[in-house]
Each structure stands twice: as C-alpha cells, then as structure tokens.
Amino acid sequence: MYGTVARLKRKAGTSEGLKSWAEKGSEREGAGAVATYLFQTDDDPNEFYAVAIFESAEAYKANAEHPQTNEGFQEMMQYLEE
C-alpha cells in the first residue's frame, strides 16, 4: 500500500462544493487506486484530512503523472485556502 494523507483548510462557504468533489473521487481514481477518504474534524468545520490509498508506489506515481489527476487537483483547490 502507498498513498497520501493531507490536511486541508476549506474556504468559508464552500462546504457543499468540497463534499461534492470528494464524492466524485471514485470517478477520478485510476488503475491501482484502492480508496479515497475525506474526514472533517470536530474542532474546526473548515479543517479536513484527505487520504488517498494505492496498491503500490508505482500506481501512485502513475496516477500523479496522469493529466486527469491534475484536473481533479485544480478543481479541489477552488474550495481550499492556499
């Protein structure tokens, strides 16, 4: 298994957009993807943790280099503070 854990800070007022983006995650998953999760913290409604799991480092790297991955990343960034 290989993957990423990321702490995300949502822009105020983008709750539904970010949740919708996360729900479409399975449509963006490429070969070797196992699962993606988005967790909202109890202490801060604008703080999330994203987890992406892949079968191997090779699958993770292939996904990272795929143009569709960058499109999904850019879409996600519109809901987040930089």
Secondary structure in CASP SS format (residue, H / E / C, confidence):
PFRMAT SS
TARGET T0000
AUTHOR 0000-0000-0000
METHOD secondary structure of the structure
MODEL  1
M C 1.00
Y E 1.00
G E 1.00
T E 1.00
V E 1.00
A E 1.00
R E 1.00
L E 1.00
K E 1.00
R E 1.00
K C 1.00
A C 1.00
G C 1.00
T C 1.00
S H 1.00
E H 1.00
G H 1.00
L H 1.00
K H 1.00
S H 1.00
W H 1.00
A H 1.00
E H 1.00
K C 1.00
G H 1.00
S H 1.00
E H 1.00
R H 1.00
E C 1.00
G C 1.00
A C 1.00
G C 1.00
A E 1.00
V E 1.00
A E 1.00
T E 1.00
Y E 1.00
L E 1.00
F E 1.00
Q E 1.00
T C 1.00
D C 1.00
D C 1.00
D C 1.00
P C 1.00
N C 1.00
E E 1.00
F E 1.00
Y E 1.00
A E 1.00
V E 1.00
A E 1.00
I E 1.00
F E 1.00
E C 1.00
S C 1.00
A H 1.00
E H 1.00
A H 1.00
Y H 1.00
K H 1.00
A H 1.00
N H 1.00
A H 1.00
E C 1.00
H C 1.00
P H 1.00
Q H 1.00
T H 1.00
N H 1.00
E H 1.00
G H 1.00
F H 1.00
Q H 1.00
E H 1.00
M H 1.00
M H 1.00
Q C 1.00
Y C 1.00
L E 1.00
E C 1.00
E C 1.00
END
